[in-house]
Amino acid sequence: ASQWLSRVNEFGERHATAIIAASTVLTILTVILFANYFYTRSQNEKAEVELSTATTLERLKELRDKFGGTPAGPRILYKLANLHYEEGRLDEAKKEYTDFQTRYPNDPLRDRVLAGLRSLEKNQAFLKEERERKLKEPSLQTHPRLLPDAKDPRFQWGPSLLPRPTVEVE
């Protein structure tokens, strides 16, 4: 055993500089990995906090550019696309939805994005094909549930009802 320890000691003395350099590099690498982990974690938390308060398109675009690579990136992009859609900017919304599909194909929000994209395409088709026809109609039809409330008797549901007589009982 003492012969083995003397060999290890000899090896250590011969290669002391290399051993110290390797241990220094490993220590620095460990510190960098821990710093990166905690920085990434703080970025994720910061992105979540800022996403919860963002309500404007400009703010969401800033967040997309700043935190696009974090786990909050898909939610930021989804919220941005929905806000474009709600404000009637259908082309921008479609661009954001398709960007979401290419960047995050396996995200849990994928189904909602597909539903939003289908709805958006229906609205675009309506705007291109049926909008002009609907605008040229002389009057808009009421909803079927509201037909009894319509003032025009032609649009009332069912036969015309006569006024109901009232009776006073003593």
C-alpha positions, 0 to 999 in steps of 0.5 A, spaced: 500 500 500 505 504 501 508 503 494 502 505 491 501 511 495 508 513 493 507 512 486 500 517 486 504 522 490 510 522 485 504 522 479 501 528 483 508 532 484 510 531 476 503 533 474 501 538 479 500 544 474 495 540 470 491 538 476 491 545 479 489 547 472 484 542 471 480 543 478 480 550 477 477 549 470 472 544 473 470 549 479 469 555 474 465 551 469 461 549 475 460 556 478 458 558 470 452 552 470 449 554 477 449 561 475 446 560 468 441 555 471 439 561 476 439 566 471 434 562 467 430 561 472 429 568 474 428 570 467 422 565 467 419 568 473 420 575 470 417 573 464 411 570 467 410 576 472 410 581 466 406 577 461 400 577 467 400 585 466 401 586 459 395 588 455 397 592 449 400 590 443 406 594 444 408 591 450 406 584 448 411 585 442 417 587 447 416 581 451 416 576 445 422 579 443 425 579 450 423 572 453 421 568 446 426 563 448 423 562 455 418 557 457 413 563 457 414 564 450 409 560 447 404 563 452 406 570 450 406 569 442 399 566 443 396 572 447 399 576 442 396 573 436 389 573 440 390 580 441 391 582 434 385 577 432 380 581 437 382 588 435 381 585 427 388 585 425 387 578 422 393 578 417 397 580 423 394 574 427 394 569 422 402 571 422 403 570 429 399 563 429 403 560 424 409 563 427 407 559 433 405 553 429 412 553 427 416 555 433 412 550 438 409 544 434 408 540 441 406 545 445 399 544 449 396 550 446 397 548 439 390 545 439 387 552 441 392 555 436 389 551 431 382 553 433 383 560 433 386 559 426 380 556 423 376 561 426 380 566 423 380 563 416 372 563 416 372 570 418 377 572 412 373 568 408 366 572 410 370 578 409 372 577 402 366 573 400 359 575 404 361 581 407 359 585 401 352 581 400 350 582 407 351 590 407 347 590 400 341 587 404 336 592 405 335 590 413 338 585 417 334 579 420 333 579 427 336 573 431 330 567 431 330 567 438 328 575 438 323 574 432 317 575 437 320 581 439 320 584 432 316 590 431 315 588 424 309 583 424 312 580 418 318 578 422 314 575 428 314 568 429 308 564 428 301 566 427 299 574 429 296 574 436 290 578 437 290 582 443 288 578 450 282 581 453 283 583 461 278 581 466 277 584 473 274 580 478 271 583 484 
